[in-house]
Each structure stands twice: as structure tokens, then as C-alpha cells.
């Protein structure tokens, strides 16, 4: 998958790789943001080492964070 790939809006939760491609960051960066609390808990689920992100919630959280800076 490339950054230009359109993500299907019917799918509620995305893999860490899909979200990393969409945001043009590495999966390690997303994990770091989660670990530092920069991504609110309501934006993702974490089960047995696997993350799934709710893209709409994540975008809103990141945009709100940017507005607060």
C-alpha cells in the first residue's frame, strides 16, 4: 500500500500500516505516539500486540492537538 492509496471508508478500524501510510509516518512513530499518550485511548484498540486505529477519531484528535499548540 502506498500513501496515495484511498482507504475504504466502510472499514471502521485500520491497521497500523494503513494508518502509517495514510499519515506518511512509520508504524514505529505511531507506536511511539501511543506510548507517549499523544494518541488518545479512544482512537485505537490494542489486542495482543496488534493495534487497530479508528481513522476518523485519530484525525480529529491530531487536528485538535495541532490547534492547541
N, C-alpha and C positions, 0 to 999 in steps of 0.2 A: 504494500500500500504506500502511496506517495502522499505528500502534503496536499496535492491537488485533488485527491480522491474525495468525492462527496460522500458524506456519511448519511446513511439511511435514517430519516427522522422517526420512523416507526420503531426503531430499536431503542429502548429506553436507556439501557446501560451499555457502555462501550469498554473495550479492553484498554489496558494501559498503552499498548502500542498504537491503537487507533487514535486515542486522545493525544498522545505524544506527537504523532504525525500531524494531526489537525492543528495543534498549538505550535508546531515546529520547535519542539524541545525533545530531549531524550527521555525515555522511560525512567532513567535514574534521577533526572530532575524532578519528575512528578513524585517519585518516591521520597525524595528529599523534602519537597514542599509538604507532603503529607506528614512526614516525620517531624517537621518544624511547626506543624499546626497552621500552615499557610493556606491549606485547603480545608474548609470546614467538614466535619464528620458527615453531615447530611448530603455531601456531594459524591460520596463513594461508599462502596461496601468492600470489606476486606475479609476474605474467607480462605483459610489455609494458605496464606502467602500469595493469593491472587487478588488483584484489585479490579474492580469494575467501577466506572465513573458515570454519573448522570451528567451528560454534557450540558444540558440547559442550566442546571443548578450550578455546575462548575463555572460556566461562562459568567453567570450573574455574580457569583462570589468573587471571581477575579476582577470583574469590572468594578464592583463595589469597593474592593480593596484598592484598586488604582485610583478611584475617586477620592478615597480617604487620605491618600499620600500628598 
